[in-house]
Each structure stands twice: as structure tokens, then as C-alpha cells.
Amino acid sequence: MTTILDSVDQRTNLVGENRLELLIFRLHTAQLFAINVFKVKEVVKLPRLTQLPGSHPNISGIASIRGVSIPVINLRKAIGMKQSESHEECNIIITEYNRSVQAFLVGQVMNIMNMTWQDIQPPPRQVGKNNYLTAITKVKKDNAERLVSIIDVEKVLAEIVDYDTQISQEVLDPSLLNHFHGRKVLIVDDSSTARGQIRETLSQLGLEVIEAHNGLHALNMLKSWCDKGIDLNNELLMMFTDAEMPEMDGYKLTHEIRNDPRMRDLHIALNTSLSGNFNEAMVKKVGCNRFISKFQPDLLVEVVQERLKALL
């Protein structure tokens, strides 16, 4: 039987090489969509759903999977597509995000594609800020190249679950508050929703928040500062990075930083919706200082306070 450590090694080898696996599916159209396999627990045929009066309009109902009640989100409706009258094949993709389990109602589930993050590109700016995509890519299907839209699950969930960015008073260390002013934190995340949640939390401390929309963007930014002679340890209190991002993921970004003498001492926290027993091993392997599972405002504050204390 494969042990947890074997699983850790296999998965960290995949992400450490800037690779990912996408689960490709349809939403009752010819268009292809995807989410990262790393967050998928299983795919099952649509079971009988129990309706909950007063629930969010994007919730189709509750599915009972082996005795566990799981909310089912109508993904087509959640991303703003018109309701389909199709009676084609329906499946649910059961996922784990932000320490919670939920299912997404989809159409036909196609296959799994192993790709490199370099093949994943941000959506064109012309699509606007209100789209539900974190990235796009292309795959070969039926001897033709097809566009695949990668869903911004963070945004879908944030519109259903009310994420409170307020900080608990008992978490704050009053002796540190004046020391936060003038200090900067770099946030690296391809989801504008996720960046906004962190920004709203840390801004309450008086921190200046700098944002990068993927690992490559962040790396180029950091290198340009170093090329200008800027000391990153003086410029930044720390960096929070997501794991999964187009062009360069958070693991590859951390690897590149740790292998550049000019910035190898940058304090890095991996802030991701991924969860599971292998996370601590992943953090240790790629060289992050901390792992934080999204979205926990008080824990974000504790991490920056601990970092500040170490510098005072």
C-alpha cells in the first residue's frame, strides 16, 4: 500500500517541477473547463439531491456521499452562464478548498491532462475584472487545438461563503502596531479575490501591500529590485504566495528565490487553499518558512506579528 510519505514525495516532485494535472470537463456546452486535480477528492455521477430552503441560489442541494452531507454548487450558474435545459450526463466533482469540502455540479467529465505551469497563461485583460477565470490553456483534442478555461474557484466560493476579514482583538499585539507602519508585504496569487482577502486583512495593521498575479510576475519584480541594489530584507517584511499559479507556481518561485544569493533570506509563507497531511512536507521540501491554509485572517496576523518580532 502506498504510504503517506510516498504520496508526499510523488506530489512534491510534481509541483516542484512546475507541473500540474488538470481535470477537464464540460458545462453542457462544447467549451472546455478545468480545475486542478490536486484539489479533487473524487468524481461521481450526480446523486439525488436534498433541497435546502433559503440556501444560496447557486447551491443545487445537498448530496449524501457515504454518509457525509456535501453542498453541491451549480458551477454553470455560479460563473454566470445561462441555465441549461440539457439532460445530458451530469457529474459532481468533490473538492477540498480552504479546509472545507464541497461538490461542483458539471456536465461530462473528460480526462486528466498533465501539463507544465508554463503552458498556463493568465486570461486576457480584455475579458475584464469580473470574469471567473484564473487562467487559460490549450489542449489537443480530436486533432485540433482547444482552449481550456481554468475556473477561479476562490471567487466562486467567496460569493457563496461570507469570508470575514476582520481581525479578532485578542490576536493583536498592541506593542507591535506602531512598528507595522511603513513596512511592506508582497502577496502573490492569481486570484484577485484571494489577493483582496489578504490585502483587506493586512491593511488593518497599517502594512503596505504589494501584489503580484503569479510567480513569474513576482520573481521578475524581485529581481528588478535586486538589480537596482535594493536589499529585499529591508524592503519587505515577508512574502505570502499561493501554490498554484499560471506561468510559475509558488513552489518554483520559492525555489528560484532560495537559489539567488540576493534574496534567499526572504521570509516566505505558502498561503494556499490546498489542504491535507502532506502540506508540511511540501513546505519543508521547497524551502518555505510557513504554511497557511486559506482563509484565516487571525492566522495571517499571527504570522506577520511573529515575523516582525523576530526583526525587532
VOMARLUM-47643 format. One record per atom (N, C-alpha, C, O): residue in one letter; x negated, y, z. Coordinates in steps of 0.001 Angstrom, whole numbers, padded with zeros to 6 digits, always signed. Layout:
<nodes>
aXYZ...
</nodes>
This chain:
<nodes>
m-000852-001197+000000m+000000+000000+000000m-000882+001239+000000m-001883+001293+000715t-000516+002231-000797t-001282+003463-000838t-001151+004192+000484t-000040+004404+000969t-002260+004574+001066t-002237+005271+002345t-002059+006768+002132t-002187+007281+001021i-001754+007460+003248i-001627+008917+003178i-002919+009534+002670i-002886+010473+001875l-004058+009018+003121l-005336+009588+002691l-005564+009388+001202l-006113+010266+000536d-005148+008242+000672d-005259+008017-000776d-004403+009036-001519d-004827+009593-002531s-003191+009278-001008s-002297+010236-001636s-002889+011633-001593s-002814+012378-002570v-003484+011988-000449v-004137+013285-000314v-005209+013436-001379v-005277+014458-002062d-006038+012427-001516d-007160+012520-002451d-006665+012650-003887d-007188+013456-004657q-005662+011863-004246q-005140+011927-005614q-004554+013296-005912q-004809+013863-006974r-003779+013826-004996r-003119+015102-005238r-004105+016258-005216r-004004+017165-006043t-005061+016246-004283t-006019+017344-004233t-006955+017293-005429t-007428+018337-005876n-007232+016120-005953n-008022+016047-007180n-007274+016707-008333n-007880+017385-009162l-005968+016511-008387l-005176+017091-009465l-005169+018611-009381l-005488+019291-010356v-004801+019152-008203v-004708+020603-008091v-006080+021243-008088v-006229+022368-008565g-007088+020560-007563g-008435+021110-007556g-009000+021287-008945g-009932+022065-009147e-008442+020571-009904e-008888+020687-011283e-008014+021649-012078e-008052+021661-013309n-007213+022470-011357n-006356+023466-012007n-005324+022793-012911n-005002+023305-013983r-004810+021649-012475r-003830+020902-013252r-002517+020790-012470r-002476+020985-011256l-001468+020476-013191l-000170+020269-012581l+000635+019304-013434l+000290+019027-014583e+001723+018796-012847e+002663+017975-013585e+004017+018662-013542e+004484+019066-012477l+004647+018791-014710l+005951+019434-014817l+007033+018401-015080l+006858+017500-015901l+008149+018535-014379l+009332+017736-014665l+010182+018537-015651l+010670+019620-015325i+010353+018000-016847i+011077+018694-017915i+012539+018244-017910i+012826+017052-017803f+013457+019200-018027f+014881+018870-018025f+015651+019889-018859f+015111+020918-019266r+016925+019581-019105r+017820+020479-019817r+018954+020917-018892r+019247+020271-017886l+019581+022034-019264l+020753+022526-018543l+021944+022566-019492l+022614+023588-019634h+022193+021419-020142h+023284+021257-021104h+023126+022167-022323h+024114+022588-022924t+021892+022463-022675t+021559+023175-023915t+020327+022497-024493t+019743+021613-023868a+019940+022916-025684a+018718+022367-026289a+017473+022930-025636a+016388+022364-025777q+017614+024042-024920q+016470+024698-024289q+015887+023812-023201q+016620+023110-022504l+014552+023844-023055l+013856+023037-022057l+013448+023893-020860l+012997+025028-021012f+013615+023325-019671f+013234+023983-018421f+012336+023030-017635f+012231+021847-017961a+011684+023565-016584a+010783+022715-015807a+010589+023263-014403a+010740+024460-014158i+010249+022357-013482i+009710+022706-012171i+008536+021771-011908i+008391+020730-012548n+007706+022170-010952n+006523+021383-010646n+006901+020069-009944n+007655+020074-008971v+006381+018966-010439v+006647+017649-009846v+006230+017600-008383v+006803+016853-007590f+005236+018397-008033f+004686+018369-006677f+005756+018654-005624f+005616+018254-004468k+006836+019352-006028k+007894+019704-005084k+009113+018807-005208k+010100+019000-004498v+009054+017835-006096v+010198+016952-006339v+010097+015691-005480v+009075+015005-005486k+011169+015394-004742k+011207+014180-003949k+011755+013009-004760k+011205+011909-004709e+012830+013238-005503e+013383+012202-006369e+014428+012801-007303e+014893+013923-007101v+014786+012031-008328v+015841+012417-009273v+016877+011304-009266v+016538+010130-009414v+018153+011680-009093v+019220+010679-009064v+020387+011175-009908v+020521+012371-010169k+021229+010231-010330k+022457+010595-011032k+023353+011396-010093k+023331+011198-008879l+024134+012296-010666l+024999+013138-009854l+025975+012281-009057l+026804+011582-009640p+025884+012331-007727p+026833+011558-006909p+028111+012366-006667p+028240+013498-007133r+029025+011783-005952r+030233+012509-005562r+029837+013629-004596r+029081+013405-003651l+030353+014828-004840l+030014+015972-004001l+031175+016337-003089l+032339+016235-003476t+030850+016761-001881t+031842+017270-000934t+031834+018785-000991t+030795+019414-000786q+032987+019372-001269q+033091+020823-001365q+033139+021443+000032q+033776+020908+000940l+032452+022583+000189l+032460+023301+001453l+033096+024668+001238l+032484+025529+000607p+034314+024893+001747p+034973+026198+001588p+034107+027313+002166p+033548+027177+003254g+034003+028416+001428g+033248+029564+001919g+031762+029504+001640g+031027+030416+002019s+031299+028443+000980s+029863+028343+000687s+029500+029271-000465s+030383+029794-001145h+028231+029473-000681h+027748+030353-001741h+028264+029852-003094h+028315+028642-003314p+028644+030750-003998p+029199+030315-005287p+028251+029476-006137p+028702+028761-007032n+026949+029550-005876n+026003+028732-006635n+025835+027326-006064n+025138+026495-006645i+026475+027064-004925i+026431+025728-004320i+027607+024914-004846i+028765+025272-004631s+027303+023819-005535s+028357+022976-006100s+028998+022076-005055s+030124+021613-005236g+028289+021827-003967g+028806+020957-002922g+027657+020303-002173g+026491+020660-002339i+028026+019332-001344i+027047+018596-000537i+027010+017144-001007i+028045+016494-001154a+025792+016653-001239a+025605+015247-001611a+025089+014470-000411a+024243+014964+000336s+025589+013272-000227s+025089+012399+000828s+024146+011385+000187s+024577+010481-000529i+022861+011552+000455i+021833+010665-000104i+021217+009859+001029i+020465+010390+001846r+021544+008569+001071r+021072+007661+002129r+021328+008234+003522r+020473+008185+004406g+022539+008783+003686g+022948+009278+004992g+022517+010695+005302g+022842+011212+006371v+021793+011341+004396v+021340+012719+004606v+022173+013660+003748v+022320+013439+002545s+022718+014703+004355s+023526+015682+003627s+022615+016736+002995s+021842+017397+003688i+022717+016883+001666i+021829+017779+000925i+022671+018746+000097i+023512+018310-000688p+022454+020068+000262p+023196+021027-000578p+022742+020928-002029p+021552+020782-002311v+023697+021008-002941v+023406+020896-004368v+023648+022252-005031v+024764+022770-005019i+022596+022814-005605i+022661+024124-006257i+022860+023925-007750i+022103+023197-008393n+023881+024575-008301n+024121+024534-009736n+023078+025436-010395n+023229+026657-010408l+022028+024839-010937l+020897+025624-011419l+021269+026470-012626l+020799+027600-012764r+022102+025935-013489r+022527+026700-014664r+023223+027994-014228r+022939+029068-014759k+024115+027883-013277k+024839+029052-012777k+023913+029989-012017k+024031+031210-012123a+022985+029414-011246a+022100+030213-010397a+021171+031115-011189a+020787+032181-010708i+020802+030700-012405i+019892+031528-013202i+020639+032393-014211i+020034+032968-015117g+021960+032480-014047g+022731+033438-014827g+023238+032957-016169g+023698+033767-016974m+023167+031650-016436m+023707+031135-017687m+025219+030918-017549m+025720+030670-016452k+025929+031013-018659k+027363+030795-018633k+027675+029358-018240k+026944+028428-018579q+028774+029200-017521q+029165+027871-017071q+029427+026960-018269q+030113+027347-019215s+028880+025759-018220s+029030+024813-019325s+030280+023956-019141s+030604+023531-018032e+030958+023718-020227e+032112+022809-020209e+031687+021393-020594e+032513+020491-020726s+030377+021225-020771s+029859+019950-021246s+030066+018848-020212s+029967+019084-019008h+030353+017649-020695h+030473+016490-019822h+029322+015518-020090h+029438+014306-019910e+028205+016107-020529e+027028+015283-020798e+026431+014777-019487e+026930+015060-018398e+025364+014033-019630e+024676+013452-018479e+024313+014522-017455e+023781+015575-017807c+024606+014245-016186c+024260+015157-015087c+023396+014429-014064c+023654+013277-013717n+022380+015116-013594n+021485+014580-012573n+021262+015631-011503n+021537+016813-011710i+020762+015193-010360i+020298+016153-009366i+018826+015887-009087i+018395+014742-008950i+018068+016975-009009i+016643+016906-008672i+016519+017315-007217i+016777+018468-006872i+016132+016394-006370i+015997+016669-004933i+014590+017184-004672i+013603+016534-005017t+014510+018362-004057t+013231+019037-003882t+013021+019454-002434t+013956+019491-001634e+011771+019765-002122e+011435+020323-000810e+010686+021634-001030e+009573+021648-001556y+011311+022728-000620y+010726+024066-000711y+010885+024749+000644y+011911+024613+001310n+009858+025478+001031n+009954+026318+002235n+010503+025556+003438n+011334+026065+004191r+010018+024320+003600r+010372+023480+004744r+011846+023083+004745r+012378+022733+005799s+012514+023127+003608s+013904+022686+003530s+014099+021817+002295s+013373+021937+001308v+015103+020935+002373v+015400+020025+001268v+016711+020453+000628v+017705+020674+001319q+016707+020569-000692q+017895+020905-001451q+017818+020224-002806q+016747+019799-003241a+018957+020124-003467a+019004+019497-004794a+019479+020515-005820a+020228+021441-005508f+019025+020319-007047f+019440+021178-008151f+020212+020339-009171f+019730+019313-009649l+021410+020798-009487l+022233+020137-010488l+021740+020543-011875l+021716+021727-012211v+021346+019548-012679v+020816+019801-014021v+021508+018840-014993v+022360+018041-014605g+021119+018942-016252g+021620+018017-017257g+020669+016837-017416g+020333+016160-016444q+020251+016606-018623q+019362+015477-018915q+017961+015756-018390q+017405+016826-018638v+017394+014807-017674v+016001+014894-017232v+015149+014169-018261v+015362+012988-018537m+014188+014881-018823m+013461+014377-019981m+012278+013494-019601m+012324+012274-019759n+011227+014119-019102n+009997+013396-018808n+009083+014256-017947n+009426+015386-017601i+007923+013715-017604i+006910+014431-016830i+005720+014716-017741i+005246+013831-018454m+005242+015963-017710m+004104+016362-018525m+002944+016767-017618m+003105+017594-016720n+001782+016179-017863n+000564+016555-017152n-000132+017652-017947n-000465+017465-019117m-000353+018811-017298m-000884+019962-018011m-001943+020660-017168m-002132+020340-015994t-002623+021607-017776t-003537+022474-017038t-002860+023816-016801t-002060+024258-017626w-003168+024464-015694w-002579+025770-015409w-002982+026793-016467w-002307+027810-016629q-004068+026540-017185q-004464+027456-018251q-003469+027429-019404q-003401+028371-020194d-002695+026342-019500d-001660+026250-020540d-000369+026950-020132d+000548+027093-020941i-000299+027387-018875i+000900+028024-018346i+000698+029533-018373i-000289+030039-017838q+001619+030245-018988q+001492+031684-019141q+002630+032412-018426q+003733+031877-018308p+002362+033638-017945p+003452+034428-017364p+004501+034731-018430p+004173+034777-019616p+005762+034939-018030p+006783+035296-019020p+006478+036665-019618p+005899+037509-018935p+006847+036906-020858p+006594+038224-021469p+007220+039340-020640p+008318+039182-020106r+006528+040455-020534r+007047+041579-019754r+008365+042095-020308r+009176+042663-019575q+008574+041896-021597q+009783+042415-022239q+011066+041764-021731q+012155+042291-021957v+010949+040608-021036v+012159+039950-020546v+012725+040650-019315v+013842+040353-018890g+011959+041581-018738g+012447+042352-017599g+012150+041707-016257g+011681+040571-016183k+012433+042457-015195k+012098+042021-013837k+013132+041074-013243k+012858+040405-012246n+014309+041009-013838n+015389+040236-013222n+015521+038825-013773n+016521+038153-013522n+014517+038369-014524n+014598+037009-015056n+014285+035993-013954n+013768+036345-012894y+014603+034753-014222y+014411+033681-013233y+013254+032759-013612y+013285+031564-013319l+012249+033309-014255l+011099+032517-014679l+009839+032974-013966l+009620+034170-013773t+009016+032018-013577t+007681+032369-013108t+006675+032232-014233t+005622+032871-014211a+006993+031394-015229a+006031+031142-016296a+006708+030447-017459a+007855+030011-017367i+005969+030354-018558i+006407+029600-019732i+005237+028768-020234i+004078+029065-019945t+005549+027734-020981t+004511+026937-021615t+005098+026305-022873t+006275+026495-023180k+004286+025566-023586k+004742+024901-024804k+004377+023424-024733k+003318+023059-024223v+005265+022578-025249v+005004+021139-025289v+005325+020632-026688v+006102+021246-027420k+004727+019518-027046k+005009+018872-028327k+006165+017900-028129k+006113+017027-027263k+007204+018056-028936k+008354+017153-028852k+008934+016996-030247k+009202+017978-030939d+009123+015736-030651d+009679+015432-031974d+008871+016107-033075d+009418+016673-034021n+007530+016029-032919n+006597+016574-033912n+006718+018088-034084n+006321+018641-035109a+007272+018750-033065a+007384+020203-033109a+006972+020780-031754a+007035+020099-030730e+006554+022031-031766e+006170+022706-030535e+007401+023369-029926e+008087+024148-030587r+007676+023050-028652r+008871+023568-027988r+008474+024430-026788r+007528+024118-026065l+009215+025515-026597l+008982+026395-025457l+009650+025816-024213l+010780+025333-024274v+008944+025870-023089v+009483+025396-021812v+009478+026561-020823v+008455+027218-020636s+010624+026811-020195s+010757+027873-019201s+010639+027280-017803s+011398+026381-017440i+009689+027782-017020i+009460+027278-015663i+010228+028160-014681i+010000+029368-014608i+011135+027548-013933i+012080+028272-013083i+011400+028864-011849i+010562+028222-011217d+011779+030103-011518d+011340+030737-010269d+012277+030273-009156d+013284+030919-008864v+011935+029161-008550v+012804+028573-007521v+012867+029470-006289v+013889+029517-005604e+011761+030192-006002e+011752+031115-004865e+012898+032120-004998e+013599+032408-004028k+013078+032641-006190k+014125+033639-006419k+015510+033012-006324k+016420+033603-005742v+015677+031823-006889v+016964+031131-006819v+017373+030908-005364v+018519+031161-004991l+016435+030436-004548l+016747+030158-003147l+016984+031432-002348l+017851+031471-001474a+016200+032489-002654a+016333+033741-001904a+017698+034383-002109a+018153+035147-001258e+018358+034085-003229e+019679+034639-003484e+020780+033842-002801e+021937+034259-002769i+020405+032691-002255i+021368+031861-001535i+021105+031893-000035i+022031+032023+000766v+019842+031773+000332v+019441+031775+001742v+018950+033173+002106v+018127+033744+001391d+019443+033724+003202d+019056+035059+003629d+017750+034979+004414d+017739+034578+005578y+016643+035367+003764y+015342+035344+004422y+015118+036677+005142y+015010+037725+004506d+015051+036623+006456d+014877+037819+007270d+013395+038160+007371d+012591+037326+007788t+013032+039384+006988t+011617+039798+007039t+011281+040535+008332t+010149+040985+008511q+012251+040663+009234q+011980+041369+010486q+011049+040556+011376q+011132+039330+011433i+010169+041260+012064i+009183+040625+012949i+009718+040604+014371i+010242+041608+014853s+009592+039474+015041s+010005+039372+016441s+009083+040213+017316s+007861+040158+017176q+009666+040979+018207q+008874+041874+019046q+007869+041128+019915q+006779+041631+020189e+008244+039920+020349e+007342+039179+021236e+006085+038692+020525e+005113+038305+021173v+006102+038710+019185v+004935+038274+018422v+003884+039386+018309v+002686+039115+018223l+004351+040634+018312l+003450+041766+018102l+002513+041972+019275l+002919+041883+020434d+001256+042249+018964d+000254+042609+019971d+000084+044126+019908d-000567+044627+018991p+000654+044869+020863p+000610+046338+020812p-000811+046901+020749p-001029+047981+020198s-001761+046184+021303s-003143+046690+021324s-003771+046707+019939s-004806+047342+019738l-003147+046005+018967l-003727+045916+017628l-003069+046852+016616l-003631+047112+015552l-001884+047357+016943l-001101+048077+015952l-001839+049249+015329l-001765+049451+014117n-002553+050027+016140n-003269+051184+015592n-004427+050771+014698n-004867+051556+013858h-004924+049559+014864h-006076+049094+014073h-005669+048589+012694h-006527+048390+011833f-004376+048379+012470f-003931+047900+011159f-003935+049004+010107f-004129+048729+008923h-003724+050235+010521h-003609+051342+009571h-004917+051533+008807h-006000+051592+009388g-004776+051626+007487g-005954+051804+006643g-006546+050506+006159g-007416+050513+005288r-006093+049380+006706r-006604+048077+006270r-005726+047510+005147r-004532+047799+005068k-006343+046697+004284k-005671+046188+003093k-005604+044667+003096k-006506+043988+003587v-004519+044152+002540v-004328+042714+002378v-003980+042458+000915v-003175+043180+000326l-004590+041424+000331l-004289+041040-001051l-003313+039879-001044l-003551+038866-000386i-002203+040022-001783i-001206+038964-001940i-001268+038457-003371i-001181+039243-004314v-001418+037139-003538v-001495+036542-004869v-000350+035546-005001v-000339+034516-004326d+000614+035850-005872d+001772+034971-006038d+002442+035306-007361d+002580+036478-007713d+002855+034283-008090d+003509+034534-009381d+004979+034883-009225d+005606+035338-010182s+005541+034680-008046s+006946+035001-007804s+007050+036405-007208s+006518+036666-006129s+007737+037305-007914s+007921+038660-007388s+008741+038627-006104s+008567+039474-005228t+009634+037650-005994t+010428+037501-004770t+009543+037161-003587t+009684+037749-002515a+008628+036213-003771a+007717+035818-002695a+006795+036971-002306a+006552+037205-001122r+006281+037692-003311r+005414+038840-003010r+006182+039884-002214r+005654+040474-001271g+007440+040107-002605g+008252+041093-001911g+008497+040721-000457g+008486+041591+000414q+008717+039443-000184q+008951+038996+001187q+007725+039246+002065q+007851+039718+003195i+006546+038930+001543i+005322+039148+002313i+005049+040636+002475i+004677+041092+003556r+005237+041397+001385r+004990+042847+001434r+005883+043519+002474r+005414+044345+003256e+007173+043165+002483e+008099+043781+003432e+007728+043434+004872e+007929+044242+005779t+007190+042238+005082t+006784+041828+006428t+005539+042573+006887t+005531+043170+007963l+004496+042540+006079l+003215+043106+006499l+003209+044632+006491l+002443+045253+007228s+004050+045234+005670s+004117+046697+005640s+004615+047252+006970s+004326+048399+007308q+005362+046447+007727q+005844+046893+009040q+004699+047115+010017q+004857+047822+011012l+003553+046517+009737l+002384+046679+010590l+001534+047876+010184l+000581+048230+010879g+001879+048503+009053g+001062+049603+008555g-000033+049160+007621g-000891+049959+007245l-000018+047883+007237l-001021+047376+006307l-000716+047837+004888l+000446+047941+004495e-001773+048113+004121e-001616+048405+002704e-001679+047085+001944e-002634+046323+002093v-000665+046817+001134v-000563+045542+000423v-000914+045740-001046v-000335+046584-001730i-001881+044940-001523i-002264+044926-002932i-001767+043611-003514i-001907+042562-002885e-001183+043657-004718e-000561+042463-005289e-001240+042017-006579e-001658+042836-007397a-001339+040702-006741a-001790+040095-007994a-000791+039009-008351a-000309+038294-007472h-000471+038875-009656h+000612+037970-010050h+000149+036569-010411h+000985+035720-010721n-001154+036294-010383n-001651+034914-010493n-003117+034873-010100n-003726+035911-009841g-003681+033675-010054g-005052+033523-009595g-006073+034212-010475g-007032+034797-009972l-005878+034151-011783l-006829+034784-012695l-006806+036295-012540l-007854+036941-012545h-005616+036854-012403h-005474+038292-012163h-006223+038687-010901h-006952+039679-010895a-006047+037915-009827a-006719+038208-008561a-008232+038088-008692a-008972+038946-008210l-008688+037026-009342l-010128+036805-009481l-010780+037941-010269l-011840+038435-009885n-010156+038348-011357n-010701+039453-012152n-010731+040746-011347n-011667+041537-011466m-009708+040957-010531m-009655+042144-009684m-010803+042135-008679m-011502+043135-008513l-010993+040990-008006l-012048+040871-007003l-013433+041028-007627l-014303+041690-007059k-013635+040421-008788k-014928+040527-009462k-015222+041966-009879k-016360+042426-009789s-014191+042670-010334s-014404+044063-010746s-014807+044924-009558s-015638+045823-009692w-014217+044650-008389w-014611+045384-007191w-016063+045087-006833w-016830+045993-006507c-016431+043809-006898c-017811+043431-006587c-018796+044063-007575c-019875+044504-007181d-018424+044105-008846d-019284+044710-009865d-019505+046196-009600d-020523+046759-010003k-018546+046830-008918k-018681+048255-008572k-019424+048451-007254k-019585+049578-006786g-019873+047355-006663g-020621+047444-005408g-019756+047501-004164g-020249+047817-003081i-018452+047194-004306i-017538+047215-003153i-017728+045949-002329i-017732+044845-002873d-017884+046106-001022d-018001+044978-000100d-016596+044487+000230d-015826+045195+000878l-016260+043276-000214l-014899+042769-000015l-014536+042624+001454l-013374+042784+001825n-015512+042325+002284n-015226+042154+003709n-014822+043473+004354n-014101+043485+005352n-015289+044587+003783n-014867+045902+004271n-013590+046369+003576n-012797+047115+004150e-013402+045921+002330e-012260+046363+001543e-010972+045657+001939e-009908+046275+001967l-011062+044350+002248l-009873+043554+002518l-009939+042901+003890l-010968+042357+004290l-008824+042965+004599l-008718+042211+005844l-008676+040727+005527l-009350+039931+006182m-007883+040346+004518m-007778+038955+004116m-006951+038847+002842m-006454+039847+002323m-006810+037622+002346m-006010+037356+001152m-005038+036219+001435m-005406+035202+002022f-003779+036408+001007f-002786+035340+001005f-002589+034899-000438f-002347+035732-001311t-002688+033603-000697t-002486+033125-002065t-001513+031963-002117t-001522+031083-001256d-000676+031975-003140d+000188+030841-003434d-000673+029717-004007d-001811+029947-004418a-000133+028517-004030a-000866+027394-004621a-000641+027320-006127a-001593+027179-006896e+000614+027416-006544e+000975+027154-007940e+001206+028463-008688e+002141+029205-008385m+000345+028738-009667m+000458+029970-010447m-000039+029733-011859m-000938+028919-012072p+000538+030440-012836p+000066+030277-014221p-001369+030774-014399p-001839+031639-013660e-002040+030219-015375e-003411+030562-015772e-004456+030076-014775e-005449+029473-015181m-004258+030324-013477m-005176+029807-012460m-004429+029639-011145m-003837+030592-010639d-004454+028430-010589d-003736+028209-009337d-004569+028667-008139d-005728+029058-008280g-003948+028608-006953g-004600+029099-005755g-005798+028283-005324g-006714+028809-004692y-005801+027003-005660y-006925+026143-005305y-008159+026503-006137y-009267+026618-005612k-007945+026678-007437k-009045+027067-008318k-009552+028459-007952k-010759+028703-007957l-008631+029373-007634l-009014+030715-007213l-009913+030647-005976l-010963+031288-005929t-009496+029870-004979t-010297+029729-003759t-011664+029139-004075t-012677+029590-003540h-011696+028134-004940h-012970+027510-005334h-013910+028531-005971h-015098+028572-005654e-013368+029359-006875e-014186+030365-007547e-014716+031399-006556e-015868+031820-006656i-013886+031807-005609i-014307+032783-004598i-015411+032210-003720i-016402+032885-003440r-015241+030973-003289r-016229+030363-002397r-017578+030123-003097r-018604+029984-002431n-017577+030076-004422n-018809+029836-005159n-019439+031116-005698n-020395+031057-006471d-018917+032263-005301d-019513+033557-005660d-020081+034175-004382d-019315+034517-003481p-021402+034327-004280p-022026+034843-003043p-021483+036201-002620p-021528+036543-001438r-020977+036970-003560r-020497+038312-003244r-019161+038299-002504r-018812+039286-001858m-018414+037208-002585m-017086+037198-001969m-016759+035904-001245m-015607+035667-000880r-017761+035070-001037r-017489+033744-000448r-016971+033810+000982r-016382+032845+001469d-017184+034947+001670d-016742+035051+003064d-015343+035641+003207d-014879+035863+004325l-014667+035896+002086l-013314+036441+002154l-012400+035474+002915l-012398+034272+002648h-011632+036003+003854h-010710+035175+004641h-009473+034881+003799h-008804+035800+003326i-009170+033588+003612i-008104+033189+002694i-007097+032297+003412i-007458+031318+004065a-005813+032666+003271a-004725+031824+003776a-003898+031341+002588a-003449+032143+001769l-003702+030043+002500l-002851+029465+001463l-001405+029553+001948l-001035+028915+002934n-000597+030340+001257n+000785+030576+001651n+001679+029997+000565n+001838+030603-000495t+002260+028841+000815t+002930+028111-000257t+004231+027476+000204t+004415+027191+001388s+005128+027260-000743s+006378+026558-000445s+006182+025051-000422s+007096+024313-000055l+004992+024584-000813l+004687+023162-000700l+004633+022773+000763l+004149+023542+001593s+005124+021588+001086s+005023+021106+002452s+004824+019607+002434s+005127+018942+001443g+004315+019080+003528g+004035+017654+003586g+002797+017386+004419g+002099+018312+004832n+002530+016098+004664n+001433+015711+005545n+000054+015977+004959n-000941+015987+005684f-000009+016196+003636f-001314+016341+003002f-001809+017776+002946f-002927+018007+002486n-001017+018759+003398n-001394+020152+003221n-002681+020539+003942n-003533+021219+003370e-002826+020111+005190e-004028+020480+005929e-005278+019935+005247e-006316+020598+005217a-005175+018726+004701a-006322+018157+003991a-006621+018941+002723a-007785+019124+002369m-005589+019403+002040m-005779+020202+000836m-006501+021490+001170m-007439+021877+000472v-006073+022161+002235v-006688+023418+002655v-008160+023221+002960v-009008+024015+002552k-008450+022146+003689k-009838+021868+004056k-010686+021573+002830k-011837+022001+002743k-010119+020848+001895k-010880+020448+000717k-011255+021643-000161k-012379+021716-000656v-010326+022576-000358v-010608+023693-001264v-011248+024880-000561v-011711+025807-001225g-011285+024872+000774g-012011+025923+001475g-011187+027088+001968g-011744+028151+002244c-009856+026929+002092c-009042+027992+002679c-009235+028003+004201c-009574+026985+004804n-009015+029163+004799n-009138+029274+006250n-007883+028827+006983n-007952+028318+008101r-006716+029027+006330r-005451+028671+006969r-004464+028165+005938r-004590+028450+004747f-003472+027404+006408f-002322+027022+005585f-001065+027547+006255f-000868+027365+007457i-000205+028207+005462i+001075+028700+005968i+002163+028249+005013i+002081+028499+003810s+003176+027590+005538s+004318+027194+004720s+005306+028348+004677s+005663+028904+005716k+005749+028709+003476k+006692+029825+003312k+008039+029485+003951k+008326+028304+004151f+008858+030451+004272f+008537+031838+004515f+008730+032062+006002f+009840+031895+006508q+007658+032445+006728q+007692+032576+008174q+007066+033916+008563q+005854+033993+008765p+007876+034971+008670p+007345+036299+008964p+006493+036365+010227p+005424+036975+010232d+006973+035735+011296d+006214+035794+012548d+004853+035115+012412d+003865+035579+012980l+004804+034017+011662l+003533+033325+011472l+002580+034168+010618l+001375+034185+010868l+003112+034861+009619l+002279+035777+008835l+001624+036813+009741l+000434+037100+009620v+002417+037365+010645v+001914+038381+011564v+000863+037786+012498v-000170+038410+012743e+001114+036589+013021e+000138+035949+013894e-001200+035752+013185e-002263+035942+013777v-001134+035364+011895v-002358+035119+011132v-003161+036407+010933v-004376+036410+011125v-002491+037502+010549v-003238+038748+010348v-003747+039305+011666v-004808+039928+011705q-003003+039090+012749q-003474+039545+014053q-004698+038772+014504q-005634+039353+015055e-004699+037457+014274e-005864+036640+014614e-007094+037074+013816e-008206+037140+014340r-006862+037370+012527r-007975+037819+011681r-008520+039151+012159r-009734+039346+012204l-007640+040064+012514l-008072+041385+012981l-008838+041269+014298l-009861+041929+014478k-008357+040447+015204k-009042+040253+016480k-010471+039759+016273k-011384+040154+016998a-010658+038896+015283a-011996+038337+015018a-012969+039413+014533a-014185+039253+014636l-012419+040517+014001l-013272+041575+013449l-013536+042703+014430l-014457+043496+014237l-012724+042779+015489l-012868+043885+016451l-013889+043569+017529l-014129+044391+018413
</nodes>
